[in-house]
Amino acid sequence: MDLCTKTQQKIDMICQHKADGTIIPIKFRMVDDDGLYQEYKIKGYKDLSFKGKLINLEDAGLVHSSVIVPFECRIESFGRDMVINIYYNSDERIWVLNKPMRK
């Protein structure tokens, strides 16, 4: 089951898996609107997986946090700090960026 929607994008991720089972996101890259790879270093992150038993992903419904590990990350993009949300789907072994809605 592919959880990606029009507001989500699969990304390449470099991360650290610690001995206690936690994950530390380090850096990711994604294809931009022009088809070019852009790389972003994660400057800070918050693991949101322990905020409750269930989390709600847009258009994906409620899922157990043991399958989806959510992170709130701070990155720099074009000289500005941004906060983004990324998810690790352990069933599909993919990382997903929840793209901000454009106004």
ABEGO torsion letter per residue (X at the ends): XBABBAABBBBBBBBBBBAAGBBBBABBBBBBAAGBBBBBBBABBBBAAAAEABBBBBGAEBBBAAABBBBBBBBBBGGBBBBBBBBBBAAAGBBBBBBBBBX
